[in-house]
């Protein structure tokens, strides 16, 4: 396959990111699926709590909801950090869209996956997004 794994050597070590092959991204999916499932669920719960704050509530009830929302936001941040530690990037909290940075023909690309997909089967250029996804089979040349 033309997608290769390496570390970007032209950026400082603290900013280097892992470059995935399609196979490596697919091997990471069992863990990524769990994290992203929790992100989507936590985000939905936080959004619900936030919507409840839009309604006039007595101060004690409002305080309880605010505390719950703060816990959910902290949890969400922890989950996103966990996902970053794997080496991929969350693109959408609601759909569970994730990009794994890869490389093809000497340039970085995004290998793209979202909840409901069985494997990493699409890619797009770094400067484009979901609507420009193409099958990974087009990477083989």
N, C-alpha and C positions, 0 to 999 in steps of 0.2 A: 504494500500500500504506500502511496506517496506521502501520506501524513506521517511526520516523524516527531519523536519526543526529544526535547532538549530544554536547556535553560537559556533564557535570553541573556546573552553575555554583554550586551551593550547598555545595560541598566545596572544601577547599584544593587548589591546583594539583597538589601532590604526590600527592594521593589521588584525583584525577579519573580516571575510567575512560572509555574509548571506548564509545559506544553504537552498536551495529551495526544496520543494516537487514538483512533476510533476504538481500538481494542481496549486500551487503558481506560478510556471514558466508560465503556460498557462494563468493565470489571469494577469500576467505582460505583456503578448504579445501585447495587443493593443498599449501600450506606447512604448514598445521595437520596434515594427514594424515601428512606425513613426520615431523614432530616427535612426534606422538602414537604413531605406529608405533614410533619409537625409544624413547619412554617405556615403552610396554607391554613391549617386548622387554628393555629394561634393567631394568625392575622385576622381570620374571620371572627374569632371571639373578641379580639381587640376592637375590630370595627363595630361589632355589636355593642360593646361597652361604650365606645365613643358616641354612637348614635343615641344611646340611653342618656348620655350627658346633655344632649340637646333639648331634653324635656325638662321642664321645671320640676325639681325634686326637693324634698326637705334636705337640709344640710347634712344630717347624719347619713342619709341614704346616698346622697351625692358623694360624700367623702368615701364611702365604702366602694362605690363604683370607680372613683378616681384611683383609689389604691389598687383595685383589681386591674384597671387599665395600665397603671404603672408596672405592675408585675408582668402583665402580658407583653408590654413593650420591652421590658428587660429580657424576658424569655425569648422574644423574637430576635433581639440583638444577639443573644447568645447562640441561637440557632444559625443565624446568618454567619457569625464568626466560625461556627463549626463547619459550615459549608465552605467558607473561604479556606479553612485549614485543609480541606480535601483538595483544594486547588481550582474549584469552579466558582462561578459567579451567578447569583440569583438575579434574574431579570424581571420577574413579575411575581409578586406575593400571592395574587389570586389564582393564577393558572399554574403556578409552580414551574415556571419556565427558567431553565438553567443553561448557561453557556460554559463549555470547556474550551479553553484556548488551545488550538492545535496549530500545525504548520503545514502548508502545502505550497509547492513550487517556490520556496524561498520567502514566503510571506505568512504572517499569522492570520488565522481564520478562527471562526467560532464553530465548534461542534455543538449542536443544539439538541436539547431534550426537554420534554415537559411531562408532568404527571399524565398517566394514561398511555404513554408510549412504552413499548416493551424494550426498546433499545435506542441507542443514539443512532439515528438514521438520517440526520440532516445536518447541513452546515450552511453558513453564510459568511460573507465578508465582515471584517471587524466594524466597518462603518455603516453596515446595513443592519437589518433586524429580521424578526420572525417572518415577515411577509415576503422576504427574499430568500427563504430557505430553499435549498436544493438537496436532492438525495446524495448521501455520501458516496454512492456508486460513481458519481461524476468526478470524484477525486482520484480515481484509479486511472492512471495514464502511464 
